[in-house]
């Protein structure tokens, strides 16, 4: 868990670099996460990477995305409560889809 002191440091880092730079950085980190996911999908099929390498890559890229998204939320003055409310809606929406899929599969 990230405590409030680390959140403040992260927000300060984002402010120091500026909104445009951090938005670009967030895009870059998201692209790197996509690459890590592709590695995960290929690792056991083609033997290009070890399981440990793939997991480490995913962990690092997810962490990078979380760090930059936290900065983006702060820099764009997005309220955590608003984001949480939409997340709840989306989680429940997917739950409904999963339930429908279970019925179809029987």
C-alpha positions in Angstrom: 0.0 0.0 0.0 1.1 3.5 -0.8 0.8 5.8 2.2 0.0 9.5 2.1 3.6 10.6 2.3 4.5 8.6 -0.8 1.4 9.9 -2.6 2.5 13.5 -1.8 6.0 12.7 -3.1 4.5 11.2 -6.3 2.2 14.2 -6.8 5.2 16.6 -6.3 7.2 14.6 -8.9 4.3 15.0 -11.3 4.0 18.7 -10.7 7.7 19.2 -11.1 7.7 17.6 -14.5 4.5 19.2 -15.7 1.2 18.1 -17.0 2.1 17.6 -20.7 5.3 15.6 -19.9 3.5 13.4 -17.5 0.6 12.8 -19.9 3.1 11.7 -22.5 4.8 9.5 -19.8 1.5 7.9 -18.9 0.9 7.0 -22.6 4.4 5.5 -22.8 3.9 3.5 -19.7 0.6 2.2 -21.0 2.2 1.1 -24.2 4.9 -0.7 -22.2 2.2 -2.5 -20.2 0.7 -3.6 -23.5 4.0 -5.1 -24.5 4.4 -6.9 -21.2 0.9 -8.4 -21.6 1.9 -9.6 -25.1 5.0 -11.2 -23.5 2.7 -12.9 -21.0 0.5 -14.3 -23.8 3.5 -15.6 -25.7 5.9 -16.9 -23.0 4.6 -20.4 -22.6 3.7 -20.8 -26.3 7.0 -19.9 -27.8 9.5 -20.1 -24.9 10.9 -16.7 -25.7 10.9 -15.6 -22.0 11.0 -17.3 -18.6 8.0 -17.2 -16.4 10.0 -15.1 -13.9 10.9 -12.6 -16.6 7.4 -12.3 -17.7 6.0 -11.8 -14.2 8.7 -9.2 -13.4 7.9 -7.3 -16.5 4.2 -7.2 -15.7 4.9 -6.1 -12.1 7.2 -3.3 -13.2 4.9 -2.0 -16.0 1.7 -2.2 -13.8 3.6 -0.2 -11.1 4.8 2.4 -13.7 1.2 2.8 -15.0 -0.2 3.2 -11.4 2.4 5.8 -10.6 1.8 7.9 -13.7 -2.0 7.5 -13.4 -1.9 8.7 -9.8 0.1 11.8 -11.1 -2.4 12.3 -13.9 -5.4 12.2 -11.5 -3.7 14.8 -9.4 -2.5 17.1 -12.2 -5.9 17.1 -13.9 -7.7 17.6 -10.6 -9.8 14.4 -10.9 -11.6 13.4 -7.8 -10.9 10.0 -6.4 -14.6 9.7 -5.4 -15.6 10.3 -9.1 -13.2 7.7 -10.4 -14.2 5.2 -7.7 -17.9 5.7 -8.6 -17.3 4.9 -12.2 -15.1 1.9 -11.3 -17.9 0.5 -9.2 -20.3 0.9 -12.1 -17.9 -0.9 -14.5 -17.2 -3.7 -12.1 -20.9 -4.4 -11.6 -21.4 -4.1 -15.4 -18.8 -6.8 -16.0 -20.3 -8.9 -13.3 -23.6 -8.9 -15.2 -21.8 -9.8 -18.4 -20.1 -12.7 -16.6 -23.4 -14.0 -15.2 -25.0 -13.8 -18.7 -22.0 -15.8 -20.1 -22.4 -18.4 -17.5 -26.1 -18.9 -18.5 -25.2 -19.2 -22.2 -22.4 -21.7 -21.5 -24.8 -23.6 -19.3 
